[in-house]
Amino acid sequence: MKRFSLILFFVGFWNCSSSVDFIPDPDFSEENPHYMKTESEEVEILTDRPIRDFKMVGTVIFRNFVSPNDMKSELHSLQKEMFRLKIDGVWIFKKTLETVPPLLINTQNQEGVTVAYTETHKEMGKLTGYPFRYRKINDNNPKKVR
């Protein structure tokens, strides 16, 4: 039973496709009464500065293990997480390709003799960005405030 759970752990580890780490600013709140998005696909993923007036609410790091060179196909999980946090979009400012240190797996039989030995080498695509919320323009003060 112990081996079976260990095997499931490593299969799950190898099959993880992406991860989203959100590091919020100290004053971040998940409450956003002015949030207008109705689906996660509406969350904007931008490579340039947003045109509208906005407020950055932290930093987000998106890691992709499946297709590190083609990040666009895996960005749906990033959009879903930002939609859950009621964030309007992410301004991506850094894209890197990193190598992950090898993972060594060594299995033994009951006598302690090595039965299988595996070493994995992987690359990881990493996007770093600023999640943002658009500011509501106050009717009494139409000036943009940063």
C-alpha positions in Angstrom: 0.0 0.0 0.0 2.9 2.3 0.8 4.4 1.8 -2.6 1.1 2.4 -4.4 0.7 5.7 -2.7 4.3 6.7 -3.5 3.8 5.8 -7.1 0.6 7.9 -7.2 2.4 10.8 -5.7 5.2 10.7 -8.4 2.7 10.3 -11.2 0.8 13.3 -9.9 4.0 15.3 -9.6 5.0 14.5 -13.2 1.6 15.2 -14.6 1.2 18.7 -13.0 0.9 21.0 -16.0 1.1 24.5 -14.5 1.0 26.4 -11.3 -0.1 30.0 -10.4 1.4 31.8 -7.4 -0.3 35.0 -6.4 1.6 37.3 -4.0 -0.9 40.0 -3.0 -0.1 43.5 -1.8 -0.8 44.1 1.9 -3.9 46.0 1.2 -5.4 43.5 -1.2 -9.0 42.4 -0.8 -10.9 39.8 -2.7 -14.0 42.0 -2.5 -14.5 44.1 -5.6 -18.0 45.6 -6.0 -17.2 47.1 -9.4 -16.1 43.8 -11.0 -17.8 43.5 -14.4 -16.4 40.2 -15.8 -18.8 37.3 -16.0 -16.4 34.5 -17.4 -12.8 33.7 -16.8 -12.0 34.1 -20.5 -12.7 37.8 -20.1 -9.6 38.3 -17.9 -7.0 40.2 -19.9 -3.5 38.8 -20.3 -1.4 41.7 -21.6 2.3 42.1 -22.6 2.1 45.9 -22.7 1.0 48.4 -20.1 -2.8 48.7 -19.9 -4.2 51.8 -21.6 -6.9 52.5 -19.0 -6.1 53.7 -15.5 -5.4 50.8 -13.2 -4.1 49.7 -9.8 -1.6 46.9 -9.4 -2.7 44.5 -6.6 0.4 42.3 -6.3 2.6 40.0 -8.3 1.8 36.7 -10.0 4.1 33.9 -11.1 2.8 31.4 -13.6 4.9 28.2 -14.2 4.2 25.8 -17.0 5.8 22.3 -17.1 4.0 20.8 -20.1 4.8 23.1 -23.0 7.3 25.7 -21.7 7.9 27.2 -25.1 4.1 27.6 -25.9 2.6 29.3 -22.9 -0.6 30.6 -24.6 -2.2 27.1 -24.6 -1.9 26.9 -20.8 -2.9 30.4 -19.7 -6.5 29.3 -19.0 -5.6 28.3 -15.4 -4.1 31.7 -14.8 -7.3 33.4 -16.1 -9.4 31.2 -13.9 -7.4 32.0 -10.8 -7.5 35.8 -11.5 -11.3 35.5 -12.2 -11.7 33.8 -8.8 -9.8 36.7 -7.1 -11.9 39.3 -9.1 -8.9 40.8 -10.9 -9.4 42.4 -14.3 -6.1 41.4 -15.9 -2.4 40.6 -15.7 0.4 42.7 -17.2 3.1 40.2 -18.1 6.5 41.8 -17.9 8.9 38.9 -17.8 9.0 35.5 -19.7 11.8 33.0 -19.0 12.7 29.4 -19.6 14.3 27.7 -16.6 15.7 24.2 -16.1 14.4 22.2 -13.2 17.0 20.2 -11.2 16.7 16.5 -12.0 14.4 14.3 -9.9 15.9 10.9 -9.0 13.6 8.0 -8.4 15.1 4.8 -7.1 12.9 1.8 -6.2 14.0 -1.3 -4.4 12.5 -4.8 -3.8 12.1 -6.3 -0.3 15.7 -7.4 -0.2 16.9 -3.9 -0.8 18.1 -4.5 -4.4 17.6 -1.7 -6.8 14.8 -2.6 -9.2 14.3 0.6 -11.2 16.1 3.9 -11.5 14.8 7.0 -13.2 16.2 10.5 -13.6 14.0 13.3 -15.0 15.2 16.5 -16.7 12.6 19.1 -17.4 12.3 22.7 -18.4 9.8 25.1 -17.0 8.3 28.2 -18.6 7.9 31.0 -16.2 5.8 34.2 -16.6 6.0 37.0 -14.1 3.4 39.7 -14.1 1.4 42.3 -12.3 -2.2 41.6 -11.7 -4.3 44.7 -11.9 -7.8 46.1 -11.4 -9.2 49.0 -13.5 -10.0 52.1 -11.5 -13.5 53.4 -11.6 -13.6 57.0 -12.9 -15.4 59.1 -10.3 -18.2 61.2 -11.9 -17.3 64.1 -9.6 -13.6 64.0 -10.4 -13.0 62.8 -14.0 -9.2 63.3 -13.6 -7.1 60.2 -13.7 -5.5 59.4 -10.4 -2.5 57.0 -10.1 
